[in-house]
Amino acid sequence: MAQKRVHYSIGTGMGGFGGAGSGGSDEAARIAAWVRDAFTATTVGGVTVFDLTS
């Protein structure tokens, strides 16, 4: 049975993730900042990816 959990987050914008001018809401920016601060970024094919399973 699927657990319906998010396993990865893809960073966008300046600075790799949820930067100013990314066009998202304040809540999205807060979530992006939490992911950036709580998880390790890895670059795959020039894209910033955060593994949320660790």
Chimera marker file (.cmm) of the C-alpha trace (Angstrom):
<marker_set name="trace">
<marker id="1" x="0.000" y="0.000" z="0.000" r="1" g="1" b="0" radius="0.5"/>
<marker id="2" x="1.341" y="3.455" z="-0.922" r="1" g="1" b="0" radius="0.5"/>
<marker id="3" x="2.236" y="5.668" z="2.033" r="1" g="1" b="0" radius="0.5"/>
<marker id="4" x="1.668" y="8.908" z="0.057" r="1" g="1" b="0" radius="0.5"/>
<marker id="5" x="4.836" y="10.582" z="1.314" r="1" g="1" b="0" radius="0.5"/>
<marker id="6" x="7.053" y="13.050" z="-0.503" r="1" g="1" b="0" radius="0.5"/>
<marker id="7" x="10.524" y="11.576" z="-1.028" r="1" g="1" b="0" radius="0.5"/>
<marker id="8" x="12.295" y="14.267" z="-3.050" r="1" g="1" b="0" radius="0.5"/>
<marker id="9" x="12.137" y="18.007" z="-3.577" r="1" g="1" b="0" radius="0.5"/>
<marker id="10" x="13.604" y="19.777" z="-6.600" r="1" g="1" b="0" radius="0.5"/>
<marker id="11" x="15.234" y="23.154" z="-5.936" r="1" g="1" b="0" radius="0.5"/>
<marker id="12" x="14.449" y="26.125" z="-8.175" r="1" g="1" b="0" radius="0.5"/>
<marker id="13" x="15.352" y="29.778" z="-8.481" r="1" g="1" b="0" radius="0.5"/>
<marker id="14" x="18.449" y="31.737" z="-7.517" r="1" g="1" b="0" radius="0.5"/>
<marker id="15" x="20.570" y="30.109" z="-4.865" r="1" g="1" b="0" radius="0.5"/>
<marker id="16" x="19.231" y="26.716" z="-5.854" r="1" g="1" b="0" radius="0.5"/>
<marker id="17" x="15.906" y="26.704" z="-4.062" r="1" g="1" b="0" radius="0.5"/>
<marker id="18" x="12.932" y="28.986" z="-3.589" r="1" g="1" b="0" radius="0.5"/>
<marker id="19" x="14.855" y="32.200" z="-4.018" r="1" g="1" b="0" radius="0.5"/>
<marker id="20" x="13.394" y="35.684" z="-4.203" r="1" g="1" b="0" radius="0.5"/>
<marker id="21" x="11.424" y="36.215" z="-7.364" r="1" g="1" b="0" radius="0.5"/>
<marker id="22" x="10.568" y="32.525" z="-7.741" r="1" g="1" b="0" radius="0.5"/>
<marker id="23" x="6.880" y="33.450" z="-7.987" r="1" g="1" b="0" radius="0.5"/>
<marker id="24" x="5.666" y="31.237" z="-5.108" r="1" g="1" b="0" radius="0.5"/>
<marker id="25" x="3.592" y="32.082" z="-2.076" r="1" g="1" b="0" radius="0.5"/>
<marker id="26" x="5.027" y="33.045" z="1.314" r="1" g="1" b="0" radius="0.5"/>
<marker id="27" x="4.082" y="29.600" z="2.609" r="1" g="1" b="0" radius="0.5"/>
<marker id="28" x="5.906" y="27.923" z="-0.287" r="1" g="1" b="0" radius="0.5"/>
<marker id="29" x="8.962" y="30.079" z="0.430" r="1" g="1" b="0" radius="0.5"/>
<marker id="30" x="8.889" y="29.048" z="4.107" r="1" g="1" b="0" radius="0.5"/>
<marker id="31" x="8.648" y="25.364" z="3.163" r="1" g="1" b="0" radius="0.5"/>
<marker id="32" x="11.494" y="25.791" z="0.654" r="1" g="1" b="0" radius="0.5"/>
<marker id="33" x="13.665" y="27.439" z="3.319" r="1" g="1" b="0" radius="0.5"/>
<marker id="34" x="12.907" y="24.617" z="5.782" r="1" g="1" b="0" radius="0.5"/>
<marker id="35" x="13.822" y="21.957" z="3.198" r="1" g="1" b="0" radius="0.5"/>
<marker id="36" x="17.014" y="23.841" z="2.292" r="1" g="1" b="0" radius="0.5"/>
<marker id="37" x="17.999" y="24.131" z="5.981" r="1" g="1" b="0" radius="0.5"/>
<marker id="38" x="16.979" y="20.618" z="7.075" r="1" g="1" b="0" radius="0.5"/>
<marker id="39" x="18.155" y="18.443" z="4.173" r="1" g="1" b="0" radius="0.5"/>
<marker id="40" x="21.333" y="18.051" z="2.124" r="1" g="1" b="0" radius="0.5"/>
<marker id="41" x="21.296" y="19.307" z="-1.460" r="1" g="1" b="0" radius="0.5"/>
<marker id="42" x="22.640" y="17.083" z="-4.232" r="1" g="1" b="0" radius="0.5"/>
<marker id="43" x="23.116" y="18.172" z="-7.824" r="1" g="1" b="0" radius="0.5"/>
<marker id="44" x="21.981" y="15.669" z="-10.462" r="1" g="1" b="0" radius="0.5"/>
<marker id="45" x="22.418" y="16.674" z="-14.094" r="1" g="1" b="0" radius="0.5"/>
<marker id="46" x="22.617" y="20.346" z="-13.132" r="1" g="1" b="0" radius="0.5"/>
<marker id="47" x="19.428" y="20.180" z="-11.002" r="1" g="1" b="0" radius="0.5"/>
<marker id="48" x="19.404" y="20.646" z="-7.214" r="1" g="1" b="0" radius="0.5"/>
<marker id="49" x="17.588" y="17.762" z="-5.510" r="1" g="1" b="0" radius="0.5"/>
<marker id="50" x="16.839" y="17.240" z="-1.811" r="1" g="1" b="0" radius="0.5"/>
<marker id="51" x="16.327" y="13.678" z="-0.529" r="1" g="1" b="0" radius="0.5"/>
<marker id="52" x="13.581" y="14.012" z="2.091" r="1" g="1" b="0" radius="0.5"/>
<marker id="53" x="13.786" y="10.385" z="3.217" r="1" g="1" b="0" radius="0.5"/>
<marker id="54" x="16.847" y="10.862" z="5.418" r="1" g="1" b="0" radius="0.5"/>
<link id1="1" id2="2" r="1" g="1" b="0" radius="0.2"/>
<link id1="2" id2="3" r="1" g="1" b="0" radius="0.2"/>
<link id1="3" id2="4" r="1" g="1" b="0" radius="0.2"/>
<link id1="4" id2="5" r="1" g="1" b="0" radius="0.2"/>
<link id1="5" id2="6" r="1" g="1" b="0" radius="0.2"/>
<link id1="6" id2="7" r="1" g="1" b="0" radius="0.2"/>
<link id1="7" id2="8" r="1" g="1" b="0" radius="0.2"/>
<link id1="8" id2="9" r="1" g="1" b="0" radius="0.2"/>
<link id1="9" id2="10" r="1" g="1" b="0" radius="0.2"/>
<link id1="10" id2="11" r="1" g="1" b="0" radius="0.2"/>
<link id1="11" id2="12" r="1" g="1" b="0" radius="0.2"/>
<link id1="12" id2="13" r="1" g="1" b="0" radius="0.2"/>
<link id1="13" id2="14" r="1" g="1" b="0" radius="0.2"/>
<link id1="14" id2="15" r="1" g="1" b="0" radius="0.2"/>
<link id1="15" id2="16" r="1" g="1" b="0" radius="0.2"/>
<link id1="16" id2="17" r="1" g="1" b="0" radius="0.2"/>
<link id1="17" id2="18" r="1" g="1" b="0" radius="0.2"/>
<link id1="18" id2="19" r="1" g="1" b="0" radius="0.2"/>
<link id1="19" id2="20" r="1" g="1" b="0" radius="0.2"/>
<link id1="20" id2="21" r="1" g="1" b="0" radius="0.2"/>
<link id1="21" id2="22" r="1" g="1" b="0" radius="0.2"/>
<link id1="22" id2="23" r="1" g="1" b="0" radius="0.2"/>
<link id1="23" id2="24" r="1" g="1" b="0" radius="0.2"/>
<link id1="24" id2="25" r="1" g="1" b="0" radius="0.2"/>
<link id1="25" id2="26" r="1" g="1" b="0" radius="0.2"/>
<link id1="26" id2="27" r="1" g="1" b="0" radius="0.2"/>
<link id1="27" id2="28" r="1" g="1" b="0" radius="0.2"/>
<link id1="28" id2="29" r="1" g="1" b="0" radius="0.2"/>
<link id1="29" id2="30" r="1" g="1" b="0" radius="0.2"/>
<link id1="30" id2="31" r="1" g="1" b="0" radius="0.2"/>
<link id1="31" id2="32" r="1" g="1" b="0" radius="0.2"/>
<link id1="32" id2="33" r="1" g="1" b="0" radius="0.2"/>
<link id1="33" id2="34" r="1" g="1" b="0" radius="0.2"/>
<link id1="34" id2="35" r="1" g="1" b="0" radius="0.2"/>
<link id1="35" id2="36" r="1" g="1" b="0" radius="0.2"/>
<link id1="36" id2="37" r="1" g="1" b="0" radius="0.2"/>
<link id1="37" id2="38" r="1" g="1" b="0" radius="0.2"/>
<link id1="38" id2="39" r="1" g="1" b="0" radius="0.2"/>
<link id1="39" id2="40" r="1" g="1" b="0" radius="0.2"/>
<link id1="40" id2="41" r="1" g="1" b="0" radius="0.2"/>
<link id1="41" id2="42" r="1" g="1" b="0" radius="0.2"/>
<link id1="42" id2="43" r="1" g="1" b="0" radius="0.2"/>
<link id1="43" id2="44" r="1" g="1" b="0" radius="0.2"/>
<link id1="44" id2="45" r="1" g="1" b="0" radius="0.2"/>
<link id1="45" id2="46" r="1" g="1" b="0" radius="0.2"/>
<link id1="46" id2="47" r="1" g="1" b="0" radius="0.2"/>
<link id1="47" id2="48" r="1" g="1" b="0" radius="0.2"/>
<link id1="48" id2="49" r="1" g="1" b="0" radius="0.2"/>
<link id1="49" id2="50" r="1" g="1" b="0" radius="0.2"/>
<link id1="50" id2="51" r="1" g="1" b="0" radius="0.2"/>
<link id1="51" id2="52" r="1" g="1" b="0" radius="0.2"/>
<link id1="52" id2="53" r="1" g="1" b="0" radius="0.2"/>
<link id1="53" id2="54" r="1" g="1" b="0" radius="0.2"/>
</marker_set>
